[in-house]
Amino acid sequence: MRRLWLPQIVVSLMLLWALNPDNQYSYYILLRWVCCAVFAYLACHAADTAKRGCAWTLGVLALIYNPIIPVHLSREIWSVVNLVSIGAAVASIFCIPRSQGPQRHSDP
């Protein structure tokens, strides 16, 4: 079974780049939108595959990064949250299988 990995790689790279203190504020706004969307998508996908612990973790991360009602933390705390998020994104590669698509049944 193939694994879902491209969204996690994109988010991990963006979160790693967010550790650079010289980024512009607009980068962090983009980061919130991308992280929220990817973590929400992965949480829904994990829930569909009955991976409840993974779904809850990714859902909480989607809420933390949501751009509509932003969570305001210090730079140091965001750095820790970003590192934990990278770990969760990488772990989800192994936790969430890629969907197989519609099942086809052949008639005898």
N, C-alpha and C positions, 0 to 999 in steps of 0.2 A: 504494500500500500504506500502510495506516495504521500509526502508530507507537505503541508502548507507552510511556506517559509518566506516568500518574497515580502509580504507586508512587515513581518518581524525584522527582516534585515534592513528595510528602509527606515523603520522607526528606530532601530538600534543605532544606525549610523547617524540619524538626525539627533538622537539623544546624546550620543557621544560628542558630536560637534557642539551641542549646547553647553558642554562643560567649558568651552572657550569663553573667557570673560569679556572678550572684545566684540562679541556679536551685537548686532543692532537689535533694538526692541522688536522690530518687525519680524525678525527671525523667530523670536519666542512666541509671537502671535501665530505665525505659520505652524510652529511646532505644536502648539496647543490644538489647532484644528486637525492636523495630521494624526497626532497621537490619540486624540479623542475618537476620531473616526476609525482608526485601525484597532484600537483596544475595544471599542464597542462592537465592531465587526467580529473580532476574534472571540469576544465574550458570547455573542450570539451563536457563533459556530461551535464553541465549546459546549454551550448549553444543548445544542442540537445533537451533539455526540455524547451526551450524558456525562460530561466531565465537569461536574458541579464545582469542585474546588477551584479548578482553572477558570471556570466561567465567573465565579465570584471575584477572584483576584483581578482578572482583566476588566470586569465591570467597575470595580473600585478605581482602577487606574484610569478608565474612561471618565469617571466622575472627577477625579483629581485634575485631569488635563482639560476638562470641558471649557470652551472659550466663552460660553454664554454667561455662566456664573463662575468667574475665575476664583481659584484658590490662591490667596496671596501668602507667600512664604519668603523667607530670606534666601539669599543666593546660596548660602551653605546648605540649607535644608533642601533646596531644589537640586543641588548637586547630588545629595544622597538619594533623593527620590528618583532622579534620572538614572543613577546607577542601579537601583533596585528595579526600576522599570526595564532597563536593558536586560537584567537577569530574568525577569518575568517573560519578556518577549522571546528571548532565546529558549527558555524552558518550554514555552508554548509550542515551539517548533516540534518538540518531541511529544508533547501532551495532546495536541489536536491533530487528528488525521485529516487529510483532504477529503472532501465529499466525493463520493463515487458518481454522483449524478443519478438520473433516473435508472431504476433497475429494468432491464429488458428480460422478458420471459419468452422463451421460444416454445412454440406449440409443437407437440409430438407428432 
